[in-house]
Amino acid sequence: MENKDLAELNEVAKEQKTSVAGSIVSESNADTDTSIDTMPKDNTTYKLKEYWDFRFTKEQKYEWLASYQDIKEVLSQHVQKSDKILLVGCGNSQLGPEMTQDGYENVISSDFSVTVIKNMSERFPEQKWVVSDVKNLKEFQDGEFDVVFDKATMDALVTDEGSCWNPNQKTVDDCFEMCQALHRVLKKEGKFLQLTFQDPYFRKRYILNPEIDWKQTNYHKVDTGLGYHFFVIQKN
């Protein structure tokens, strides 16, 4: 990474009252076609839109947690090929294109980064790509989707929760806003699917808030990488 690029990223972090602690270290991924210097030691930077815009100028693709092949069987148990599906926080994952290639008929990928949506729409023009913030999803109508899938997006929101036993109020509020938005765009009895690294005991605090009118109907352990958690939640 050039010194100028790092200085610009650090300046953005300061403006957001979030510092990039220490140096930048190299990040690589088996499903990524490059090894790049974009992973900050301070994980709270993952909440910054400016960080992602910066990263997506450097990176072609990256799969968080698991690839489509890793979760294909689990997805098929809960999603119909004809369902209207919204992927939130899609980043530069190949999930949407691979689902479409596998026969899913109506997959929309969304992210709050204009940079990545522009890049991905140029690479996969046959796909639907929409700039949208997961905490409001204002670009979508009430009851529009049969399925909403989050693969590690909420994980970014909880990076600065502090103690997992007593998370700070900002993190709690961010996750609640996200769940409200997901609930709003789901059809009645629609499904919210989430893949996460966070232990279920702590994650349920966020996704099963009693103020959100939905319920958990299933759970799967995804045995790839470090091992991840797949929740199935259905709107009442």
Sequence and secondary structure as in RCSB ss.txt:
>XXXX:A:sequence
MENKDLAELNEVAKEQKTSVAGSIVSESNADTDTSIDTMPKDNTTYKLKEYWDFRFTKEQKYEWLASYQDIKEVL
SQHVQKSDKILLVGCGNSQLGPEMTQDGYENVISSDFSVTVIKNMSERFPEQKWVVSDVKNLKEFQDGEFDVVFD
KATMDALVTDEGSCWNPNQKTVDDCFEMCQALHRVLKKEGKFLQLTFQDPYFRKRYILNPEIDWKQTNYHKVDTG
LGYHFFVIQKN
>XXXX:A:secstr
  HHHHHHHHHHHHHTT    S EEEE  TT SS EEEEESSGGGGG HHHHHHHHTT S    S  HHHHHHHH
HHH  TTSEEEEES TT SHHHHHHHTT SEEEEEES HHHHHHHHHH TTSEEEE  TTT TTS TT EEEEEE
ESHHHHHTTT EETTEE HHHHHHHHHHHHHHHHHEEEEEEEEEEESS HHHHHHHHT TTSSEEEEEEEEE ST
T EEEEEEEE 
